[in-house]
Amino acid sequence: MIPSFCNQSITRLRAKTKEVRGTTIPDWSNPNTITLSPVSVQPSASSVSLDGRVLGVTDSYTVYCNPDADVLVGDRIIFENNTFLVDEEPRNWQSPTGRVSNKQFTMIRYKG
């Protein structure tokens, strides 16, 4: 269980699948949606691409949630009206007593 000061919420979107020409692909037209709460969302990194053509910005956040939260790599997360991508496999962190064990993952938003 994560600490009581973790009081934010996120919305997890997971694509359903469909078959196209014999291949199963994600179908984002009507994703499976759930709200995860409580969570703690903390900024972790930001980068800017200044290659001269397009200004590209990448923002990433670390999310801490309950160990049983249903989040997978490739899911999309809506937080503060922005859509992020879960870009790594979520990991469970075990505390010595188990009282503050949590699941942690990074979500990224690309702009530009």
Beta strands, then each sheet from edge to edge (+ up, - down):
strand 1: 8-20
strand 2: 23-50
strand 3: 55-65
strand 4: 76-79
strand 5: 82-86
strand 6: 91-93
strand 7: 102-111
sheet 1: 6+ 7- 3+ 2- 1+ 4- 5+
end
